[in-house]
Amino acid sequence: MAFLRLEELGKRYGDIDAVVATNLSVEKGEFVSLLGPSGCGKTTTLQMIAGFVEVSSGRILLDGRDITHSKPASRGLGVVFQSYALFPHMSVRDNVAFGLRMRKVANGELQQRVDRVLQLVRLDRHAERYPRELSGGQRQRVALARALVIEPPVLLLDEPLSNLDANLREEMQYEIRRIQREVGITTLMVTHDQSEALSISDRVVVMQAGRITQIDAPYTLYEHPRTEFISGFVGKANLLPGKRDSAGVIQACEQGEGDLTLSLRPEKIDLCAPGSGRLQGTVASRFFLGSQWLYGVSTGLGELCVVRRNDGSAPMTEGTAVGLDWDPALLRVLAADEVPA
């Protein structure tokens, strides 16, 4: 049996369904991300699990126990908020110890647990500092330590990295994953950042308009998106008209000639000499991304996005004629979107 289960979980505000009949099973020790655009219901789902939002329908089961209507404190879950919610007048040590003091943990055990978790998040040397004296990444780790020190059965992360700059955000993604693996805690994270979800999750749950539309391991989700929305939201994708030939092989075709919608990732397209390849085009735009060049190529199928590794050679200039080629096995057939975007 799954450690955390959502059964037909729903939340309704008047005539608006924020979350619709959601079913999800999370195994013990698993790291699962809820991914989707603003307003898709992911944060509401997390808040229902935490007990901060009342459930309209369905059940929440934790290790076989129904906690659907339990008070937040009685659930014993660890929560890290987007704003960190640290007490500015308390030191790092006192912030981390707060939850244990509320639980009336004996002082000797309290100090041991605080010391242990501060070492885990690599803040033991900053125990006497105040939040204002810390960097954004350090404050985030204090919030994480405060959630972990109570030894919760489940850790809930609500957009924990959204306030950090790009470089620190990437660093903290791997720090969170390191800590989660070391502790072995079941973790559910809400994010709108697809790279964040793909890089550190065991599984990713894509939500759209209050509904789950796909649950998969990150690699499977990226390589085999089910719908047009997922294909475009989880990474970049070129949408092409397509059909199956007489042998059943999928291939791209001119608009109006096929009944399929195909997805082709930009990095799966090779640029080759004019006159060669499956399709001819002209470089319409280019953008330098450091490790990559991103090209917009005008073709008979519309403008396609092509990513090429920066190997140090001179980039192609706008107006250059090119051929485009790809392995047909990399084309993915997409289903129509099941819910409105």
Number of C-alpha atoms within 10 A of each C-alpha: 10 14 18 23 23 21 16 15 22 25 23 14 9 7 6 10 16 20 28 21 17 20 16 15 14 19 15 17 17 19 23 25 28 27 28 26 17 12 14 22 26 29 22 21 24 20 18 21 30 24 21 12 15 18 21 16 17 16 21 24 17 18 14 12 11 12 18 22 15 14 13 16 10 9 18 16 19 24 25 23 17 16 15 20 12 19 14 12 11 15 19 30 22 19 22 29 23 18 18 21 14 8 9 10 14 10 12 8 11 20 14 11 19 26 18 15 24 25 14 17 19 15 20 16 9 16 18 13 15 19 20 11 13 14 11 18 17 18 21 27 24 28 23 26 28 28 25 29 21 23 17 16 20 25 23 25 22 22 18 25 25 14 15 15 11 11 8 13 18 15 11 20 18 14 17 18 16 15 17 19 15 10 14 14 19 21 26 23 23 24 22 21 17 20 14 18 25 20 14 20 21 17 22 25 23 26 23 24 21 23 22 23 19 15 20 16 14 22 13 12 20 20 17 18 23 21 21 19 20 22 24 16 19 22 15 17 21 18 23 23 19 23 20 14 10 7 6 8 10 19 20 23 18 13 13 9 11 16 12 21 19 25 27 25 22 19 16 16 19 16 20 16 11 15 13 13 15 12 18 21 23 20 21 17 16 18 12 11 11 9 10 15 17 19 24 20 25 19 17 12 16 15 17 23 22 24 21 17 13 15 10 8 7 7 14 14 13 14 13 12 18 23 19 22 16 16 12 12 9 16 23 24 23 19 14 12 14 14 12 7 9
